[in-house]
Amino acid sequence: MSSIEDKVLIRIAQALRRRREEMSLTVRALASRSGVSSSMISDVERAAKSPTISTLAALSEALEMPLSALVESREPARLRVVKAAERQWLVESGTGAKRDRFVPTVAGSEVEFLRYVVPPRTLSGPFPAHAPGTIEHVYLVAGAVRVTLGNDIADLQAGDSCSCYADLPHGFDNRDGKTPAELIIVVEPPRASMSDRARRLERGQ
């Protein structure tokens, strides 16, 4: 195997492990989401085996990232662009709600940025509580939706926004709607988590 191939395999291995850990997935959990065997994922993460394009495509979809991000250089980028053609909508079984995560972000970012569409006559959630201190910002692009947080509710119309501590079960209620509700959501992790991430980056981890 050439040195160029070695570098590509190492780059894929690092990107795969980094993204899997960011999503708090075990190898077995990623195998279940992607349909790729645990042994193959382990081999790829150790740069011990060269994956096929179909394997990389399945892994990138399960990891909610463009395929190109698995083979990019790990050198920190000050500007990251994801083209529209690379966007990957994930459709939730049961509700049909669609999720589009704006990834990859620049190195060091812990903020989750996504577009979320709730079909009409649909209740999406409740989702489990995030870690204490997690903040969610919600902007409603189109439609109308009821945001629920524990026993609190907020009825939003297009152009409205809200922010909340998302450490309680929460969801989006569009059961009375006749059109999809399209939201932009930004999730901020607890500040301690962001500080820990910054320290790990400084140490090159």
C-alpha positions in Angstrom: 0.0 0.0 0.0 1.4 3.5 -0.9 2.1 6.2 1.6 -0.7 8.2 0.0 -3.2 5.4 0.6 -1.9 5.0 4.2 -2.6 8.7 4.8 -6.1 8.5 3.4 -6.9 5.5 5.5 -5.6 7.2 8.6 -7.6 10.4 7.8 -10.8 8.3 7.4 -10.1 6.4 10.6 -9.6 9.6 12.6 -12.7 11.3 11.1 -14.9 8.3 11.7 -13.8 7.8 15.3 -14.0 11.6 16.1 -17.6 11.9 14.7 -18.7 8.7 16.4 -17.5 9.9 19.7 -19.0 13.3 19.2 -22.4 11.6 18.8 -21.7 9.4 21.8 -22.2 6.2 19.8 -20.5 2.9 20.5 -19.1 0.8 17.7 -22.1 -1.5 18.1 -24.6 1.4 18.0 -23.0 2.7 14.8 -23.2 -0.7 13.3 -26.9 -0.9 14.1 -27.5 2.6 12.6 -25.4 2.0 9.4 -25.8 -1.7 8.6 -22.0 -2.0 8.6 -20.6 -4.7 10.8 -18.9 -3.9 14.1 -15.8 -5.7 13.0 -15.6 -3.7 9.8 -16.1 -0.4 11.7 -13.3 -1.4 14.2 -11.0 -2.3 11.3 -11.6 1.1 9.6 -11.1 3.0 12.8 -7.7 1.3 13.2 -6.9 2.0 9.5 -6.4 -1.8 9.2 -8.8 -2.2 6.3 -9.7 -0.1 3.2 -13.5 0.5 3.1 -15.5 0.5 0.0 -17.4 3.5 -1.2 -20.7 1.9 -0.3 -19.4 1.3 3.3 -18.3 4.9 3.6 -21.6 6.1 2.2 -23.5 4.0 4.8 -21.3 5.3 7.6 -21.5 8.9 6.6 -25.3 8.8 6.5 -25.5 7.1 9.9 -23.1 9.8 11.3 -25.2 12.6 9.7 -22.2 14.0 7.8 -21.3 14.5 4.1 -19.3 11.6 2.6 -16.5 14.1 1.7 -16.0 14.9 5.4 -14.6 11.4 6.0 -11.7 12.0 3.7 -11.0 15.6 4.3 -7.7 16.7 5.8 -7.8 17.1 9.6 -6.0 20.4 9.4 -8.3 22.9 11.1 -10.3 25.0 8.6 -11.3 28.6 9.3 -14.2 28.3 6.9 -16.3 25.2 6.2 -18.8 25.0 3.4 -21.4 22.3 2.7 -23.0 22.5 -0.7 -26.7 22.0 -1.1 -26.2 18.8 -3.0 -24.3 17.3 0.0 -27.2 17.9 2.4 -28.6 14.7 3.9 -32.1 14.8 5.3 -32.9 12.2 7.9 -36.5 11.2 8.2 -37.7 10.0 11.6 -39.7 6.8 11.5 -43.2 7.1 13.0 -43.6 10.9 12.6 -42.0 11.6 9.2 -40.3 14.6 10.7 -37.2 15.6 8.7 -33.9 16.6 10.3 -31.0 18.3 8.4 -27.9 18.9 10.5 -25.6 21.6 9.3 -22.3 19.7 9.5 -19.4 19.6 9.4 -18.7 22.6 11.5 -15.3 24.2 12.1 -13.0 22.3 14.5 -13.7 23.0 18.2 -17.4 23.8 17.7 -19.7 22.1 20.2 -22.9 23.9 19.0 -25.5 21.8 17.1 -27.1 23.6 14.3 -30.0 22.0 12.4 -33.1 22.5 10.3 -36.2 20.5 11.5 -39.5 20.1 9.6 -42.6 18.7 11.4 -45.3 17.5 9.1 -48.9 18.7 9.5 -51.1 16.9 12.1 -48.0 15.5 13.7 -46.6 15.5 17.3 -42.8 15.2 17.3 -41.4 14.2 20.7 -41.3 14.4 23.5 -37.5 14.2 23.2 -35.4 13.2 26.3 -34.0 16.0 28.4 -30.5 17.2 27.5 -27.7 17.5 30.1 -28.3 20.3 32.7 -27.3 23.6 31.4 -28.0 22.8 27.7 -29.8 25.7 25.9 -31.9 25.4 22.8 -32.7 28.3 20.5 -35.6 27.8 18.1 -36.6 30.0 15.1 -39.8 29.2 13.2 -39.2 29.8 9.5 -42.6 28.7 8.2 -45.9 27.4 9.6 -47.0 27.4 13.2 -46.0 25.1 16.0 -46.4 24.6 19.8 -43.1 24.1 21.6 -43.4 22.1 24.8 -40.9 22.0 27.6 -42.0 20.0 30.6 -45.3 21.7 31.6 -44.4 24.9 29.8 -45.7 25.7 26.3 -45.0 28.4 23.7 -47.1 28.9 20.5 -45.0 30.1 17.7 -45.9 31.7 14.3 -43.6 32.1 11.4 -40.9 34.6 12.3 -41.2 33.9 16.1 -38.3 32.5 18.2 -37.7 31.2 21.6 -34.9 30.0 23.8 -35.0 27.6 26.7 -33.0 25.4 29.0 -33.6 22.0 27.4 -33.0 19.9 30.5 -36.6 18.7 30.6 -38.5 16.5 28.0 -39.4 18.7 25.1 -41.1 18.5 21.7 -42.9 20.2 18.8 -46.6 19.9 18.4 -48.0 20.5 14.9 -51.2 18.4 15.3 -53.4 21.4 14.5 -51.4 22.5 11.5 -52.3 22.2 7.9 -48.8 22.9 6.6 -45.4 21.7 7.7 -43.7 23.6 10.5 -40.0 24.4 9.5 -37.7 25.3 12.4 -34.1 26.3 12.7 -32.6 25.0 16.0 -29.3 25.8 17.7 -28.3 23.6 20.6 -25.7 25.0 23.0 -24.0 22.4 25.3 -23.3 23.3 28.9 -20.4 25.7 29.2 -18.3 23.2 31.2 -18.6 20.8 28.3 -17.4 23.5 25.8 -14.4 24.3 28.1 -13.4 20.7 28.3 -13.6 20.4 24.5 -11.3 23.5 24.2 -8.8 22.0 26.6 -8.7 18.7 24.6 -8.1 20.6 21.4 -5.2 22.5 23.0 -3.7 19.2 24.0 -4.2 17.9 20.4 -6.7 15.3 21.4 
